[in-house]
Amino acid sequence: MENNCFNMTKLCPDADNTLGTVCIFGTGDFGRSLGLRLLQAGYSVVFGSRNPQNSSLLPKGAQVLSHVEAAQTSKVIFIAVHRENYEFLSAFSQELAGKVLVDISNNLMKNQYPESNAEYLAKLLPQANVVKAFNTVSAWALQSGSLDASRQVFVCGDNSESKQMVMDIARSLGLTALDQGSLLAAKELENYPLQLFPLWRLPMYIATGLTAAIFIYCVLTDIVYTFVNEGKDNSYRIVISIANRVCPIVSLIMLSLCYLPGVIAAILQLYNGTKYKRFPDWLDKWMLCRKQLGLVALALAFLHVLYSLVIPIRYYVRQRQNIYIISQVKDNKTLIFDSTVSWRSDSFYSLGILGFSLYVLLGITSLPSVSNMVNWREFRFVQSKLGHITLLLCTAHTLVYGWNKFLYVSRYKWYLPPAYVLSLIVPCIVLVLKLILITPCVDRVITRIRQGWERKSAYAPHDTSGQPLAS
C-alpha cells in the first residue's frame, strides 16, 4: 500500500492517535483498508495476525501482534476473516470476554447458512458482545475516502453500548451509521450486498417483454407481410427502421406505466373512502419500482433519438431521395409547397423535442444527488405535474406522427392496426383517468381523504335492530 498516495492524508490533521486503540483480526484487503482509514482518523491500530513478522503490506503506523496480544490492547476488535476461520477464536475466548467483536463478513450466496455469521460468532463466543457492521462498505470505498461510494454503515447488535461504540467509530471515519436493531437483523444485512438490482427486475422484465412483443409485431406487419404479398425483401429495415419504431413505442408505454399505479391508487382511495386501507401487494410493488420504470423508458427514448439522428445518412434513405429527385427531373415536375404538411412536420418535431427535454429533466431529478437538494413539494411538482405534461407531449408527438393514417384500410396489414396505435392505448387511458381525477369535484374528495378524512359509511357499524340509538 503506497504511503505517498492521496489516501494517506489524515482526516483529522490535529489528531495523533488520540481517539483510542482499535484492533483488527485479519490482514486482507478489507483489514488493511480499514486500518489505513482508522489511522487517518486518529486511532491507534493494532493488527492481530498468525504471522506478525509478515507485515510489509500493512499501513505505516500500525502495530502487528499475535491474536492474543492484540486482543488485550483494545475494547473493540474487528473480525476481518471469513466465517470458515472463526474456529480459531475459541482458543482464546477468555481474552475476548467482554470485548466488542465487529463482524464484517459476508457470504457467497443468500441464506447460505441457517443462521447469520454474526449470530454464529455470538454462539461461538457467548461472553463477547457481537455487533454486525461495515459489511456493506467495500475496501475500495475505504481507500477512496467514500468519495465515490455509499457512506452508509448498517449496524445491529444486542448490546446498545457496544453498538454505540461501533457507530461512533463509523462517524469518525466520515460514514453514516444506521442502527438496524438487534442481532436478528444480521441475516438481512448479510443478504443486502448480495442483491442484484432487486428494484430493477420488474422494470427489466416489462421492458424485455414489451420490446420482444412489439419487435415481433413490427417484423410481422412490415417485413413478413411485404415478402408474402409483394415478394420484396425488406429485412434490412430490421437494423434501424424497426428498432427506431420499437424503442419509442416501448418507451411511451413504460412512461405511462409510471403514472398508471398512481391513478389506480387514487381510484382505490375514492372507492374505499379512506387512505388507511392497504393497497394490494402487486400495486405496492408496482409503485415502488416507478423510478426504475421511468429510467428504463428514458434510456429507450435516448436510443430513439440516436436512431433518428442517423436517418439522413443511411444508404436506404439517400437512395430513395436520389430516385425521387431524378424522377422529378425526368418528368419536369415541381413539388408544390404544402403548408399543412409543414405545420404537421414542425409540430411533430417540436413536440418531440419538448417531450424529450422534460423526459431528461425527470431523469435528472430522480438522481439522489439532485432529489436531496429539493424539498418534497418541488420534487412532487417535477415528478407528478411535469411528469404528466411529459406524457401528454410524448403522446401528442405520437398522435401527430400517425395523423390520419389509421383511417386508411391499406395501413391495416392482415387486419392488424399500425404499431404506433398500440403505443397510444395505455397513455390515453392514463391521461383520460388523470383528467377525471383532477376535476375540482373529484380532486377535492381525494385531497380530503389524503389529509385523513374517512367516509363514515365505509367503517361505521350497521344497526340492524331497528331501534333508535341512545342519545
C-alpha positions in Angstrom: 0.0 0.0 0.0 1.7 3.2 -1.1 2.4 5.8 1.5 2.7 8.7 -0.8 -0.9 8.5 -2.2 -3.8 10.8 -1.5 -5.4 8.3 0.8 -2.6 8.7 3.4 -3.9 12.3 4.2 -5.3 12.3 7.7 -8.9 13.0 8.2 -8.1 14.9 11.4 -4.8 16.6 10.9 -4.5 17.7 14.5 -5.3 14.3 15.9 -2.4 12.0 16.6 -3.9 8.7 17.7 -6.0 10.4 20.3 -9.2 8.5 19.7 -8.1 5.3 21.3 -6.9 1.9 20.0 -8.8 -0.3 17.6 -7.8 -3.9 17.0 -8.3 -5.8 13.6 -8.1 -9.5 13.2 -7.2 -10.2 9.6 -4.7 -8.6 7.2 -6.5 -9.0 4.0 -7.7 -6.2 1.6 -10.5 -5.0 3.8 -8.5 -5.2 7.0 -5.7 -3.2 5.6 -8.0 -0.6 4.1 -9.9 -0.3 7.4 -6.7 0.0 9.3 -5.5 2.8 7.0 -8.8 4.7 7.4 -8.7 4.4 11.1 -5.1 5.7 11.2 -6.2 8.7 9.1 -9.0 9.4 11.6 -6.6 9.5 14.5 -6.9 6.0 16.0 -4.1 3.7 17.1 -4.4 0.5 15.1 -3.2 -3.0 16.2 -3.4 -5.9 13.8 -3.8 -9.5 15.1 -2.0 -11.9 12.8 -0.9 -15.5 12.8 2.4 -14.4 11.5 3.2 -10.9 13.0 6.6 -10.9 11.2 4.9 -10.7 7.7 3.6 -7.1 7.9 5.1 -5.5 4.8 1.7 -4.7 3.2 0.1 -3.2 6.3 -0.2 0.6 6.5 2.6 2.6 8.1 2.0 3.4 11.7 0.0 0.2 12.6 1.3 -2.3 15.1 1.2 -6.0 14.4 1.0 -8.6 17.2 -0.3 -12.1 17.8 -4.0 -12.5 18.2 -3.8 -13.0 22.0 -1.6 -9.9 22.4 -3.6 -7.8 20.1 -6.9 -8.6 21.8 -5.6 -7.2 25.1 -4.9 -3.8 23.6 -8.4 -2.7 22.6 -12.0 -2.9 23.6 -13.2 -3.0 20.0 -12.0 -5.8 17.7 -12.9 -6.0 14.0 -13.1 -9.6 12.8 -12.0 -9.3 9.2 -11.8 -13.1 8.5 -14.2 -15.4 6.8 -16.8 -17.5 8.7 -14.9 -20.7 7.9 -12.0 -19.4 10.0 -13.9 -18.4 13.1 -13.0 -21.5 15.0 -9.5 -20.2 15.9 -11.2 -17.5 18.0 -12.4 -20.1 20.6 -8.8 -20.8 21.5 -8.5 -17.5 23.4 -12.2 -16.9 24.3 -11.1 -15.7 27.8 -9.2 -12.8 26.3 -12.2 -11.9 24.1 -14.7 -11.9 27.0 -16.4 -8.6 27.3 -14.9 -7.3 24.1 -16.9 -5.8 21.3 -16.4 -8.0 18.2 -17.4 -6.3 15.0 -18.4 -9.0 12.4 -17.8 -7.6 8.9 -18.1 -10.8 7.0 -20.4 -11.6 4.0 -21.3 -14.9 2.3 -21.2 -16.0 -1.3 -24.9 -16.5 -1.6 -28.1 -15.6 0.1 -29.1 -17.7 3.1 -26.0 -19.8 2.8 -26.2 -20.9 6.4 -29.1 -21.5 8.8 -28.0 -18.5 11.0 -26.2 -15.4 10.2 -22.4 -15.2 10.5 -22.8 -12.7 13.4 -25.2 -15.0 15.3 -22.8 -17.9 14.7 -20.0 -15.8 16.1 -22.1 -14.9 19.2 -22.8 -18.6 19.8 -19.1 -19.4 19.5 -18.1 -16.6 21.9 -21.1 -16.1 24.2 -19.2 -13.8 26.6 -18.3 -11.3 23.9 -20.6 -8.6 22.5 -21.0 -9.2 18.8 -22.0 -6.3 16.5 -22.7 -6.7 12.8 -21.4 -3.7 10.9 -19.2 -2.5 7.9 -20.2 -5.5 5.8 -21.9 -3.2 3.3 -18.8 -1.0 2.9 -16.2 -2.1 0.4 -12.4 -1.9 0.7 -12.4 0.4 -2.3 -14.8 2.7 -0.5 -12.5 2.9 2.5 -9.4 3.5 0.3 -11.1 6.3 -1.8 -12.5 8.0 1.3 -16.1 7.2 0.4 -16.0 9.9 -2.2 -17.5 7.7 -4.9 -19.2 5.0 -2.9 -22.0 4.6 -0.4 -21.3 6.2 3.0 -24.0 4.1 4.8 -22.9 1.7 7.5 -25.7 -0.6 8.8 -25.2 -1.6 12.5 -27.1 -4.2 14.5 -26.4 -5.9 17.9 -28.0 -6.9 21.2 -25.9 -4.6 23.3 -26.8 -0.9 22.9 -23.5 0.3 24.4 -21.5 -1.8 22.0 -23.5 -0.6 19.0 -22.9 3.0 20.1 -19.1 2.4 20.2 -19.1 1.0 16.7 -21.4 3.8 15.4 -19.0 6.4 16.9 -16.1 4.8 15.0 -18.1 4.8 11.8 -19.0 8.5 12.2 -15.4 9.4 12.9 -14.5 7.8 9.5 -16.9 10.2 7.8 -19.5 7.4 7.3 -23.2 7.4 8.1 -24.1 4.9 10.8 -27.7 3.5 10.8 -29.0 1.4 13.7 -30.9 -1.6 12.4 -31.9 -3.1 15.8 -30.9 -6.4 17.4 -28.6 -9.1 16.0 -31.6 -10.8 14.4 -31.3 -8.3 11.6 -27.8 -9.6 10.8 -29.0 -12.1 8.3 -30.8 -9.4 6.3 -27.7 -7.2 6.4 -25.6 -10.1 5.1 -28.0 -10.7 2.3 -28.1 -7.0 1.3 -24.7 -6.9 -0.5 -25.7 -10.0 -2.5 -28.8 -8.3 -4.0 -28.5 -7.7 -7.7 -30.7 -4.7 -8.6 -33.9 -6.0 -6.9 -36.0 -3.0 -7.8 -34.8 -3.2 -11.4 -36.0 -6.8 -12.1 -39.7 -6.0 -12.7 -39.0 -3.0 -15.0 -36.4 -5.0 -17.0 -38.9 -7.9 -17.3 -41.6 -5.5 -18.5 -39.2 -3.7 -20.9 -37.9 -7.0 -22.3 -41.4 -8.5 -22.8 -42.7 -5.3 -24.4 -39.7 -5.0 -26.7 -39.9 -8.6 -27.8 -43.7 -8.4 -28.4 -43.5 -5.0 -30.3 -40.5 -6.2 -32.3 -42.2 -9.4 -33.5 -45.4 -7.3 -34.3 -43.4 -4.9 -36.4 -41.5 -7.6 -38.2 -44.7 -9.4 -39.0 -46.6 -6.4 -40.3 -43.6 -4.7 -42.1 -41.2 -7.4 -43.2 -43.1 -10.7 -43.4 -46.3 -9.1 -44.9 -44.3 -7.3 -47.6 -42.4 -10.5 -48.5 -45.6 -12.7 -48.6 -47.8 -10.3 -50.6 -45.3 -8.4 -52.8 -42.3 -10.7 -52.8 -39.9 -7.9 -51.6 -37.2 -8.5 -49.1 -37.2 -5.6 -46.6 -35.2 -7.4 -44.0 -32.6 -4.7 -44.0 -35.1 -2.5 -42.2 -34.8 -4.5 -39.1 -31.5 -3.0 -38.0 -32.6 0.7 -37.8 -36.1 1.2 -39.1 -37.8 -1.5 -36.9 -35.5 -0.7 -34.0 -36.4 3.0 -34.2 -40.0 2.1 -34.2 -39.8 -0.3 -31.2 -37.8 2.0 -28.9 -40.3 4.9 -28.9 -43.3 2.6 -28.6 -41.9 0.7 -25.6 -40.6 4.0 -24.1 -44.0 5.7 -24.3 -45.8 2.6 -22.8 -43.4 2.4 -19.9 -43.6 6.1 -19.2 -47.4 5.7 -18.9 -46.9 2.7 -16.6 -45.0 5.0 -14.3 -48.2 7.1 -13.7 -50.8 4.4 -14.1 -50.3 3.0 -10.5 -50.9 6.5 -9.0 -54.1 6.7 -10.9 -55.2 3.3 -9.7 -54.3 4.2 -6.1 -56.4 7.3 -6.3 -59.4 5.3 -7.6 -59.0 2.8 -4.8 -58.9 5.5 -2.2 -62.1 7.0 -3.6 -63.7 3.6 -3.7 -62.6 2.8 -0.1 -63.3 6.3 1.2 -60.1 6.2 3.3 -56.3 6.2 2.9 -55.8 3.8 5.8 -56.6 0.6 3.9 -53.6 -1.1 2.4 -53.2 -1.3 -1.3 -52.9 -4.8 -2.9 -49.3 -6.2 -2.9 -49.0 -6.1 -6.6 -49.8 -2.4 -6.6 -47.3 -1.7 -3.8 -44.5 -3.5 -5.7 -45.5 -1.6 -8.9 -45.4 1.8 -7.1 -42.0 1.0 -5.6 -40.4 0.5 -9.0 -41.8 3.5 -10.7 -38.4 5.3 -10.7 -36.8 2.3 -12.4 -39.6 2.1 -14.9 -39.0 5.8 -15.8 -35.3 5.4 -16.1 -35.6 2.4 -18.5 -38.1 4.4 -20.5 -35.7 7.3 -20.7 -32.9 5.0 -21.9 -35.2 3.8 -24.7 -36.1 7.4 -25.6 -32.3 8.1 -25.9 -32.0 5.2 -28.3 -34.9 6.6 -30.3 -33.1 10.0 -30.6 -29.8 8.4 -31.6 -31.5 6.2 -34.2 -33.4 9.2 -35.6 -30.2 11.2 -35.9 -28.6 8.7 -38.3 -31.7 8.5 -40.6 -30.3 11.2 -43.1 -27.0 9.3 -43.6 -28.5 5.9 -44.2 -27.9 4.4 -47.7 -31.5 3.4 -48.0 -32.7 7.0 -47.3 -30.2 8.6 -49.6 -31.1 6.1 -52.4 -34.8 6.9 -52.1 -34.1 10.7 -52.2 -31.9 10.3 -55.3 -34.5 8.3 -57.1 -37.2 10.8 -56.2 -35.2 13.8 -57.4 -34.3 12.1 -60.6 -37.9 11.1 -61.3 -38.9 14.8 -60.7 -36.3 16.0 -63.2 -37.3 13.4 -65.8 -41.0 14.3 -65.5 -40.2 18.0 -65.3 -42.4 18.3 -62.2 -42.0 20.6 -59.2 -43.3 19.6 -55.8 -45.8 22.3 -54.6 -45.3 23.5 -51.0 -48.0 22.2 -48.7 -48.4 24.4 -45.6 -50.4 21.7 -43.9 -47.6 19.2 -44.2 -45.2 21.8 -43.0 -47.3 22.5 -39.9 -47.6 18.8 -39.2 -43.9 18.1 -39.5 -42.8 21.1 -37.5 -45.3 20.2 -34.8 -44.1 16.7 -34.8 -40.5 17.7 -34.2 -41.3 20.4 -31.7 -43.5 18.1 -29.6 -40.7 15.5 -29.7 -38.0 18.0 -28.6 -40.2 19.4 -25.8 -41.2 15.9 -24.6 -37.7 14.6 -24.6 -36.4 17.7 -22.8 -38.8 17.2 -19.9 -38.1 13.4 -20.1 -34.4 14.2 -19.4 -35.4 16.6 -16.6 -37.4 13.9 -14.9 -34.4 11.5 -15.1 -32.1 14.1 -13.7 -34.3 15.0 -10.7 -34.7 11.3 -9.9 -31.0 11.1 -9.1 -30.3 11.0 -5.3 -27.8 13.8 -5.5 -30.4 16.1 -7.1 -33.5 14.9 -5.3 -31.8 15.6 -2.0 -31.4 19.2 -2.9 -35.1 19.9 -3.4 -37.9 19.8 -0.9 -40.9 17.4 -1.2 -43.2 19.9 -2.9 -40.6 20.7 -5.6 -39.8 17.1 -6.1 -43.6 16.3 -6.4 -44.1 19.1 -8.8 -41.4 17.9 -11.2 -42.2 14.2 -10.9 -46.0 14.5 -10.9 -47.0 17.7 -12.7 -44.2 17.9 -15.2 -44.3 14.1 -15.5 -47.9 14.1 -16.7 -47.1 17.0 -19.1 -44.2 14.9 -20.4 -46.6 12.0 -21.0 -49.0 14.4 -22.7 -46.3 15.9 -25.0 -45.0 12.4 -26.0 -48.5 11.2 -26.6 -49.2 14.2 -28.8 -45.9 13.6 -30.6 -47.1 10.1 -31.5 -50.6 11.3 -32.5 -49.1 13.9 -34.9 -46.9 11.2 -36.3 -49.8 9.0 -37.0 -52.1 11.9 -38.1 -54.8 10.2 -40.2 -53.0 7.0 -41.1 -55.4 5.0 -39.1 -58.2 5.9 -41.5 -56.7 4.1 -44.4 -57.5 0.4 -44.8 -54.1 -0.2 -46.5 -52.4 0.5 -43.2 -54.1 -2.4 -41.6 -52.0 -5.3 -42.8 -53.6 -8.6 -42.1 -56.3 -6.6 -40.3 -53.7 -5.5 -37.7 -53.5 -1.8 -36.7 -50.3 0.2 -37.2 -47.7 -0.3 -34.4 -48.0 3.3 -33.3 -51.7 2.8 -32.4 -50.7 0.2 -29.9 -48.4 2.7 -28.1 -51.3 5.1 -27.6 -53.6 2.7 -25.7 -52.1 2.9 -22.2 -51.0 6.6 -22.4 -54.5 7.7 -23.5 -56.1 5.7 -20.7 -53.8 7.3 -18.1 -54.4 10.8 -19.4 -58.2 10.4 -19.5 -58.3 9.0 -16.0 -56.0 11.7 -14.7 -58.1 14.4 -16.4 -61.1 13.0 -14.5 -59.2 12.9 -11.2 -58.1 16.5 -11.4 -61.6 17.9 -11.9 -62.4 20.0 -8.9 -65.2 17.9 -7.5 -63.1 14.7 -7.6 -59.8 16.3 -6.6 -61.4 17.9 -3.6 -62.5 14.5 -2.2 -59.1 12.9 -2.9 -57.3 15.7 -1.1 -59.6 15.3 1.9 -59.0 11.6 2.0 -55.2 12.0 1.8 -55.4 14.5 4.7 -57.0 11.8 6.9 -60.7 12.2 6.2 -62.7 9.0 6.1 -66.1 8.3 4.7 -68.1 7.2 7.7 -70.3 4.8 5.9 -67.3 2.8 4.9 -66.5 1.8 8.5 -69.5 2.8 10.7 -71.2 -0.2 12.3 -74.6 -1.1 10.9 -77.5 -1.0 13.2 -79.8 -3.9 12.4 -82.1 -3.8 15.4 -84.3 -1.1 14.0 -84.2 0.7 17.4 -83.1 4.4 17.6 -79.7 4.9 19.1 -79.5 6.3 22.6 -78.8 10.0 22.8 
